[in-house]
């Protein structure tokens, strides 16, 4: 075995897809014999293939126990990526087949929570013109979405490049000046108030984004400018559904959401927008692509349509 991790060039030149299939089968069955049968190898052949994988990666991936083969910590890591590669190959075949059959391919787009209503409007229009298009939507923080763009797992994203240490890596244009609103359950004690100050909610439990995210920073500035201590006991989440569920179950909780999301939820009676005027404006979010990456025809179609829709709404 290697004492240091082999180079990427060495790994890619020696690793084979069939070996990755074997790793997945070993993880699923814990038996060399059953794994060998699944990938159409003899047991000696599977044993040799496992030795070759471990030699290529310079690490022991499985240990023998009385229950069979069990993955080591490094083994679990390699198996996880083997499954990702298999999933990506499945998507590759599906997208190729869709294009060959004239169905238009597949689009992978990421979005922050506040842009979900805008994104769904744009996708609805796109699907009306291209009903056989397959779409994957990932909702997450800007930081996570940019990482997925870097990895090639997203075609484009609606987020903010300002959180990146290398915003020059991306092409981005502003699409929406985000306004924020404080929301709560319709049963909140102050839901019927005619006006509120931030001090009225200083002792509330807030549902917020994690530290250093733009929306969280905006709320922190509001408390600072009001000369109030920022709440100590927070509920941190990036999930809109989790936020709504927490507000429904806890009538004293409050949350900061984009006005677009808050109005959507209020329209269906899920929340109430509290009459609190915020003085800090959140920075605009953007339509972001990885610079120097050529967009697929489907992604270009979406980006152009999205840009036209934003321009007409301005």
N, C-alpha and C positions, 0 to 999 in steps of 0.2 A: 504494500500500500504506500501511496505517496505521503510524505510528511507535511507537505504544503498543498494547498488547493491548486489543481492544474489550471492553466490559462484557459480563457474562453475559446480561443482558437483550437486548443487541444481537445476540449470537450465537444465542440460542434463537429469536429472532423471525425470523432470516434463514436459518438452517440447515435443510436439508430432508433427509429420510431417503434420497431418491434420490441426493443428493450424496454421502452417506456410502457408499452402495453403489458409487458410481463410484470413490471413493478406494480401497476394498478391491480392486476390479477392477484399478485401475491398479497397485496393489502386487503383485497376483498375476501380471499379464501384462507390466508394464513398457512397454506399448504403448497409445497413446491409441485407436488403431483397434480393437484387440481388446477393450479395456475398454468402448468405446462399444457394440460389438456385444453384449457380455454384459448391459449394462443397457438395451438397446434405445434407444440414442441414435445420431444421426448423429455423424460425427467432428467437424464444426463445433459441433454441439450439446454434445458432451462437452467440447470445448475451452472453450466459453463457460461451461459448468457449473464447470469447474475454476477458471477465473478468478473466478467468483462465490464459490466456497468460499474461495479465497485472500484475496479482498477481505473476506469476512465475518470471517475469522480474523485478518486483518492480518499474514499471513506467507506466504512462498514455501514451498510444500510439496514441489515436485518440481523437479529440474533436468534439462535435456535433455543426454544424452550420446550417443556413437556406439553405445551398446548400448540406447538408448531412454530412457524416463523413469525417473529414480532418485529416491527419496524423500530429502528433506533430514532433518536431525536432528528438526526440528519436524514434518516430514511423518510420520516414523516414530511420533512421539508421537500425532499425530491419528489415524493409521491404527489404532493399537492400541486407542484408545477407540472408533473406529468399529466395530471387530470386537466389542468388549464390548457396545456398544449393539445390534448385530445379534443377538448371543447372547441378550441379555436379552429382545429382542422374540420370539425363537424360544421361549424359556421362557414368555413371556407367552401366546403362542398355545397352546402345549402345555398349560399349566395351565388356560386357559379351556376348551379342548376337553375336558380331563379332567373338569372340573367339570360341563360341559354333558352329558357322557355318564354322569354319576353315579359317576365313579371316585374322587372325593375330593380331587383336586388334588395339590399338591406342597409338600413341607416342606424347608426349608434350615436345617440346624442345625450349629453349630460346637462343637468340643470340644477341651479340652486333652488331652494324652496320658494323664494319670492317670485321667481320667473315662471313657475309652473302654469299659471293661467295663460300667460302670453304664449308659452310653448305649446300648450294644448290647442289653442286657437290656430297657430301656424301649422301644426301637424294635421289638424282636422281638414284644413284647406288642401294640404298636400295629398292627403289620402283620398279626398274627393276626386282629384285629378289622376291619382295613381293608386287605385284601391288594392292592388296585389302587393304593394310594397310591405316589407317586413321592417318593423321598427323596434329598437331597444332603447328604453329611457332609463337613465341612471340619475337619481336625485341624491345629491351629496353636497359637501362643502366645496368652496372654490379650490382649496388646496388639494383635496382628493380628486376633483375633476381634472385639474391640470396634470396631476400625476397619471391619470388614465389617458389623457391626451398624449403625454410623453411616451407612454407604453404602446400607443397605437390602438388602444381598446375603445376609444371614442373617435368619431369623425370630427365632431365639433362640440362645443359646450357653451352654455349660457352661464357666465360666472364673472369673476373679477380677477384680472391679472395682477392687481396691486399687491396681493398677498405673496406673490412669487418673488424670490430673490433675483430671478432672471426674466423679467417681463419682456425683454427683447427677443425671447425665444418664440413669441406668439404674435400672430396678426389678430388685432381686435378692434372693434369699433363700438362705441357706446350706443346702446339701443333703448335704454329706459332709465329715467331719473326715478329711483326708487323712493317712494314715500313710506313712512312707517306708522303703525298704529298700535296702541296698547289694547289688547283684547282680554276678555274674561268670559266665564260662563254666564248664561242669562240669569242664573241664580246668584251671581256675585252681589254682595251687600251694596255695592256702589253702582250697580248696573243701571239704575234709573236716575242717577245724579245728573244735574244739568251741566255742571262743569267740575273739573278736578285739577288739583295741582299734584306734582310728583310726590310731594311730601305726604299726600293722602295714601300713597301706595308704598311708602318707604319700608313699612314693616311687612309687606306682602311677600309670599314666596313666588319668585319669578321663574318662569320657564324660558331659558335663554340658550343661545348658541354657546359653544365652548370659547375659552379665552382666545383673544387675538383675532377672532373673526370679525368682519366689518360691522355686522349688526350688533354684536356684543360691545364693540368699541364705541358705537354710537350711544348705546344705553349708558355705558360708563361715563361718557362725556356729559350726558344729561344730568346724572347724579352729581358729578363734580361741579358743573356750572350752577346747580341748585344748592350747592354747599351741603349735600347730604352724603352720608356714608353709603357706599354701594352694598347691597344686600349680601349677607354672608351665606345664607342657606339657599342654594340655587338648585334647580333641576336643569341639567344640561342635555340637550338633544338636538340633532339636525333633522329629525323626522317631523313632518307636519302632522301625520296621523298620531304620533305619540303626544305631540303638543296638544292636539284637540282632545285626545282621550284623557290626558291629565287635567285639562280644564273642566271636562264633563264630570269627572269623578271628584274633583276638589274645587268647590265653588269659590274658595278664597284665593285660588291661584290666579296669576295674571301672566301674560306673555306678550312679547314684542314680535309682530309679524309685519310683512309688507302689506300695504293698503290693499293691493290686488287680492292677496290671499285672505286678508281679514274680511273684505267685502264679500268674497265668495262664501266664506263660512257663515257670515252673518245672514246672508241672503237665504240660507237654508236653515236658519234658526239654531245653528250649532254654537254660536258665540255672540257676544255683544261688544261692539267697539266702544271703549270707554272715552268720555269727553275730556281727554287730556291732550293738549297741544304740545308737540315736541318741537324744540327749537333747532336741533341738529339734523341736517339733512344727510341721509345715507348716500355714499358715492354710487354713481350709476353702474349697472352691470352691463356686460358686453357679450357680443357674439364672438367666440374665440376659436381660432384654429391654430394648429402647430405650424410655425413659419417654415417654409421650404418643403412642406408636405403637400403633395398634389391631392386635391379632394377628388373623391369618386364622383361620377355624374350625378348620383342621387344626392350626395352631400352638397354638391354645388347647386343643384336644383332647390334644395331646402334653404341654403344660405341666401340665395338670390330672392326667393319668395319671402323669406323672413325679413330681409332688408326692405323689400318693397312694402310689406305690411306695416313695418315700423314707420317708414317714411310717410305713408298715407295717413297713419293715425296721429302723426305729429302736428 
